Amino acid sequence: MRKPAVVLMGLLAAMLCFGAVASAGIINPTKVGASVSPRHIKKAPYTFTTSGKITFPTSYCPPGNSNPAYCVPITAAEACTGKVSLKIVLGKDPILADAKKTIKKTTGKVSSKCTYSIKTKLPKKDFKATSTYTPHQKGAYVHVAMVVKFLGNTVLNPASAHTQTVIAKLTQP
């Protein structure tokens, strides 16, 4: 009779501990994935879709404990909430007027399936060259960095995805 009481007390302690953990959001996501399409764009409008998935561990065990009786399962309903931020930064091309500048910041919601999708339309003026160039001249295209970060929620910590890079054609001044 003593053993079930100890297991029950352990489970209650783990749940209380998980409740404290959940409010602090100290479980790290396994991965924050990101991809951007199209990867190469030649003319305005400069419209990109950034999408990805957040993966998370299926259970949480308190630190220093690997006994499954003390572990608490993590469900998609708990983990698949929150927002994802997207920061768009232009490359450092010398003939680009806004070189090395953040041209847009936006956010998107995480779905109940732990996926997200953010559609972004960038103005033509951000891709305007400062001087004329020949169509195939070096510098006629610029790299655009898409920086994605999951902002966290009550269960998961914030985490970043690998920066995605796309190529966009500059417009003549």
C-alpha positions as CSV (number, residue, x, y, z in Angstrom):
1,M,0.0,0.0,0.0
2,R,2.9,2.3,0.6
3,K,4.3,2.1,-3.0
4,P,1.1,3.4,-4.8
5,A,1.0,6.3,-2.4
6,V,4.7,7.2,-3.1
7,V,4.0,7.0,-6.9
8,L,0.9,9.2,-6.6
9,M,2.8,11.7,-4.5
10,G,5.6,11.7,-7.1
11,L,3.1,12.3,-9.9
12,L,1.5,15.1,-8.0
13,A,4.9,16.7,-7.4
14,A,5.8,16.3,-11.1
15,M,2.5,17.9,-12.1
16,L,3.0,20.8,-9.7
17,C,6.6,21.1,-10.9
18,F,5.3,21.0,-14.5
19,G,2.8,23.7,-13.8
20,A,5.6,25.9,-12.5
21,V,7.7,25.0,-15.6
22,A,4.8,25.6,-17.9
23,S,4.2,29.1,-16.6
24,A,7.9,29.9,-17.0
25,G,8.2,28.2,-20.4
26,I,11.6,26.4,-19.8
27,I,11.3,23.5,-22.2
28,N,13.2,24.0,-25.4
29,P,11.6,23.2,-28.7
30,T,13.3,20.4,-30.5
31,K,13.5,22.4,-33.7
32,V,12.1,25.5,-35.4
33,G,12.1,24.9,-39.1
34,A,11.7,27.6,-41.8
35,S,11.6,27.8,-45.6
36,V,10.9,30.6,-48.0
37,S,9.4,30.6,-51.5
38,P,10.3,31.7,-54.1
39,R,14.0,31.5,-53.5
40,H,14.8,33.8,-56.5
41,I,12.6,36.6,-57.7
42,K,13.2,38.8,-60.7
43,K,10.5,41.5,-60.7
44,A,8.0,43.3,-58.5
45,P,5.8,42.6,-56.7
46,Y,8.4,41.1,-54.2
47,T,6.1,38.6,-52.5
48,F,7.6,35.9,-50.3
49,T,5.9,33.2,-48.2
50,T,7.9,32.0,-45.2
51,S,6.6,28.8,-43.6
52,G,7.8,26.2,-41.2
53,K,7.1,23.9,-38.3
54,I,7.9,23.8,-34.6
55,T,8.7,20.4,-33.1
56,F,8.8,19.8,-29.4
57,P,9.5,16.9,-27.0
58,T,6.6,14.6,-26.2
59,S,7.2,14.6,-22.5
60,Y,8.9,16.6,-19.7
61,C,10.9,15.0,-16.9
62,P,12.0,17.1,-14.0
63,P,15.8,17.8,-14.0
64,G,17.8,14.8,-12.7
65,N,14.9,12.4,-13.1
66,S,14.4,9.9,-15.9
67,N,11.8,7.7,-14.2
68,P,8.7,7.7,-16.5
69,A,6.4,7.8,-13.5
70,Y,7.6,11.4,-12.8
71,C,7.4,12.6,-16.4
72,V,4.5,14.6,-17.7
73,P,3.3,14.3,-21.4
74,I,3.3,17.5,-23.5
75,T,0.4,17.8,-25.9
76,A,0.0,19.8,-29.1
77,A,-2.7,21.8,-27.5
78,E,-0.2,23.0,-24.9
79,A,2.8,23.5,-27.2
80,C,1.2,24.7,-30.4
81,T,0.4,28.2,-29.5
82,G,2.1,31.6,-29.7
83,K,3.6,33.6,-32.4
84,V,6.6,33.6,-34.8
85,S,8.4,36.8,-35.8
86,L,9.9,37.5,-39.2
87,K,12.6,40.1,-39.8
88,I,13.7,40.9,-43.4
89,V,17.2,42.3,-43.9
90,L,18.7,43.4,-47.2
91,G,22.2,42.4,-48.2
92,K,25.2,44.6,-48.3
93,D,25.4,45.4,-52.0
94,P,27.1,48.8,-52.6
95,I,24.6,49.9,-55.3
96,L,21.6,49.3,-53.1
97,A,20.1,52.3,-51.4
98,D,19.0,50.5,-48.3
99,A,21.9,48.1,-48.0
100,K,22.2,46.2,-44.7
101,K,18.9,47.5,-43.4
102,T,16.0,45.8,-41.8
103,I,13.2,46.6,-44.2
104,K,10.3,44.8,-42.5
105,K,9.3,43.1,-39.3
106,T,6.1,41.1,-38.9
107,T,4.6,38.2,-36.9
108,G,2.4,35.2,-37.6
109,K,0.4,32.8,-35.5
110,V,1.4,29.2,-34.8
111,S,-1.4,26.9,-35.8
112,S,-2.8,24.0,-33.8
113,K,-0.6,21.7,-35.8
114,C,2.5,23.6,-34.8
115,T,3.0,25.1,-38.3
116,Y,3.1,28.8,-39.4
117,S,3.0,30.7,-42.7
118,I,3.7,34.4,-43.2
119,K,3.1,36.0,-46.6
120,T,5.1,39.2,-47.0
121,K,4.9,41.8,-49.8
122,L,7.9,44.1,-50.1
123,P,7.7,47.5,-51.8
124,K,9.7,48.0,-55.1
125,K,11.4,51.0,-53.6
126,D,13.4,48.8,-51.2
127,F,15.1,47.1,-54.1
128,K,16.1,50.3,-56.0
129,A,19.7,50.7,-57.0
130,T,21.6,53.9,-56.4
131,S,23.2,53.9,-59.8
132,T,22.4,52.3,-63.2
133,Y,23.8,48.9,-64.0
134,T,23.9,46.5,-66.9
135,P,21.4,43.6,-66.6
136,H,24.1,40.9,-65.7
137,Q,26.5,43.2,-63.9
138,K,27.7,42.0,-60.5
139,G,25.4,43.6,-58.0
140,A,22.2,43.4,-60.2
141,Y,20.8,41.0,-57.6
142,V,20.8,41.3,-53.8
143,H,20.6,38.7,-51.1
144,V,17.7,39.1,-48.7
145,A,17.9,37.4,-45.2
146,M,14.7,36.1,-43.6
147,V,15.3,35.8,-39.9
148,V,12.6,33.6,-38.2
149,K,12.1,33.3,-34.4
150,F,9.5,31.4,-32.4
151,L,8.6,33.8,-29.6
152,G,7.7,31.1,-27.1
153,N,4.6,30.3,-25.1
154,T,3.7,29.0,-21.6
155,V,5.4,25.6,-22.3
156,L,8.2,26.3,-24.8
157,N,11.1,28.7,-24.7
158,P,11.7,31.1,-27.6
159,A,14.0,29.7,-30.3
160,S,15.3,30.7,-33.7
161,A,15.3,28.9,-37.0
162,H,18.2,29.0,-39.4
163,T,18.3,32.2,-41.4
164,Q,16.9,31.7,-44.9
165,T,18.3,33.7,-47.8
166,V,16.6,34.6,-51.1
167,I,17.8,36.5,-54.1
168,A,16.0,39.5,-55.6
169,K,16.7,41.5,-58.7
170,L,17.3,45.2,-58.2
171,T,15.4,47.8,-60.1
172,Q,17.1,50.6,-62.1
173,P,17.1,54.1,-60.5
